[in-house]
Amino acid sequence: MEVIRKSQDPQSTEKKCLTNLFNRTIQSDAIRGMMIINRILRIKAGMYFQGTCMLTLELGLQELLRAITFKNSRTLEDALQQKQEANNELPHLISLGNGQYITHGINGEYSSIAIRGRSHTDILIDGSENGRTLFYGKQAFIILKKLRFPTNQRILIANIQNGSQITFENNTIIGTRVIGSCFEVDGGELIISSMKLEFQNNNEIMVSKLVRFTNNGGYLQVMKTRIEDLTVGGGNALFGDENANMIQLVKCRFSRLIIDHNESKKERNNIGQTNVSIINCKFDNVDNALIGGIVDSHNENGNLFVKQTSFKSCHNTKHSTLESNSNHTDVLSGNAEFDDDIFENCTSSDFGGAINFRSDG
């Protein structure tokens, strides 16, 4: 690095220093760039800038330091590898800058990984890949926070296997007009918190079965999530199905959700063993709230618990054919418990209002 002398113009020297630093950073990887910046900051005492110029340079260097954090990573795998090389340890925690990170899929088997993004950190599957999963692995503990996931129904964001736990916090799922089949719980536990849905085409937007379960069951907790002004399609509940062991909704709000009746032929009374718990939630103008709309409470040996939750202008539109009417004589075991709930202006096309729950328990 050239020596900066008193006789040089402070502003031109500052510009040259920043320009050289930027060029060198572009040619190197992010780790080398940060080393260069740190080296410059250490020798700042030997520079003869005026106070104002020195402060400007330091602030500019700090901003550049933040901007280049993993900036040169073209794939998510590269970013994880850089973190591993920088710390000489497994990439347990990684912060990503804004931009797109492409991946072939991250296998978190027998490891713990936390990935945090910024306001515009997009995670994409490789364009040549179809039917792939972004995050998976046995005994995997993965935290995903403040990330954006452009997706389609051929791509799973995560497969949560037995013994694994994935936390999906403050992330955005992006679709063109339809969002669905984003998560598959295969015996593990999925925690969703403050999830957002974003549509590129706002005409007739639809969501279908965000979370599905395999025969291995599993656990789902959805917290602080708001979903509104869309159609629920595919004849399936948004969260889970009869294969789930436990579904819990906490502090969620669902508003103006309708059922796509073109899919009515697929509607059925799911028979499973799911325990459903609804705590401190709000349902406003929602079709089939707990019978195939948000979750499905038709369960064999399953229990429904609803506490401090309000149902306003909700309607049970689960139209029944003559064949399905005969099923109403079936006896389903399980218990339903309601505690400090509000029901207002709820109606039904069949029987039951906001909730249609049959039990001999």
Buried (B, 14 or more C-beta within 10 A) or exposed (E): EEEBEEEBEBEEBBEBBBEBBBEBBEEBBBBBBBEBBEEBBEEEEEBEBEEEBBEBBBEBBEEBBEEBBBBBBEBBBBBBEBBBEBEEEEBBEBBBBEBBBBBBBBEBEEBBBBBBBBEEBBBBBEEEBEEBBBBBBBBBBBBBBBBBBBBBBEBBBBBBBBBBBBBBBBBBBBBEEBBBBBBBBBBBBBBBBBBEBBBEEEEEBBBBBBBBBBEEBBBBBBBBBBBEEBBBBBBBBBBBBBBBBBBBBBBBBBBBBBBBBEBBEEBBBBBBBBBBBBBBBBBBBBBBBBBBBBBBBBBBBBBBBBBEBBBBBBBBBBEBEEEBEEBEEEEBBBBBEBEEBEBEEBEBEBEBBBBBBBBEE
